[in-house]
Structures are given as structure tokens and as C-alpha cells.
Amino acid sequence: MKTILALFGTAFLSLGTVGNLAVAAPGEMNDADSSQIEILESQDVSCVAQSGFCLTPGARTTIAAPSPASVSHGLHMGADSPPRFSRTVNLASRTDQTYIDDSVPWTIDINAMLRHRALAGNAVFLISDAKDQTNHSSREVTGVFQGKIPAGEKLSARLTLSPVDGFHSGRIYNVRIVQLVRGKEVVLTEGPVQLL
């Protein structure tokens, strides 16, 4: 299901800052109900891809896929191709005829060096279809998740992206992590991911 600018605007109107905290009003984007985002203890970022925005599989049902040297979705997919992830089933029970249904999500860990130091408090994870980003004014997103993050220059989180929530195989998505600080949207980090 696509979430459009109205949801995005409503979520950010409810955000504010108190001292050095980025917070959201109660009842708005309740992160206690969100199983799509889990904030992890920050780890050192060992990759240099995507300016410190590093993605790795976050569960046994998600595997990293090699990058092709071809053109896909109108984007060049060579050395600058986004990290790619496939879904799989438990390897112990896997057969060649195994069908992966929509109940199996992609689980991806993010380890990032942030562009701007994060404040302790809420951050909003905006996931949008890269194909829909040709019109930058639309701000249409596929998923909006919220999580409480610690202050710092690094961030580690686990995203669970499910077909049930509107994420589809064969698409490239842009993941943008933001905070609202003194009424201004601050992009902490962002980068692409391709789901296979």
C-alpha cells in the first residue's frame, strides 16, 4: 500500500524537538506497533559503499545477491548498482521447487555513518520506490516507519520489508532516515536497495 504526502506531512507536523531530543506526539506513528524497524546497538561501518550507508542481510531468510553488469529499470546497474537482496527459506528444508510466498519478508540491516549527528529521540524511516522518484515534488513513499535512536554519528537498524506492506520483488527503493529538528527536516542518511 502506498503512503502519500498527506501521511508524510501529518507525521512531520506531529514531530518537534524538546531540548536536544527529536520526538513525536503520542498516537502519531506509534513505534511500539511497528515490527518493520528495530534499532540496534551501533556498529562500526566497515564498508565504504554508498557514502557509509551499508546494507547486509538481517535474517536467515534474506541473502545478498550479486550485482549485474546490465541496465535495469532505466538505471545503470554496473559498479554503482545498489545492494541487492533476495528472500529464501530455511536452507535445511529448501528444495528446488520451494516457492517463496508473500509471508516471507526481506530483512536488511543498516549500518551507517550519518551525514549529520543524530539527536536522541525519534527518527523516521522513509522508503520510496526509486522508479517513482522522477517527480521529486511528489514525495510519495511506500513505507513510513519510526524508531527511537540514540544520539551519535553512527546508526544501526534492522528493516523488515514485506510484500504484504507493499514492497515488491524487482524494485529499487530509496531508504531515507530523517529527524525533524527545530521544524526542519534533517536527512541523517539515505541510500538505495534492490529487492529480488
Secondary structure, DSSP 8 states (H G I E B T S, - for coil): --B-HHHHHHHHHTEEEETTEEEE-TTSS-GGG--SEEEE--------GGGGEEEEE-STTEEEE---SEEETTEEESTT---EEEE---GGG--TT----TTS-EEEEEEEEEEEEE-EEEEEEEEEEGGGGGSTTS--BSEEEEEEE-SEEEEEEEEEE-GGGT--TTEEEEEEEEEEETTEEEEEEEEEEEE-
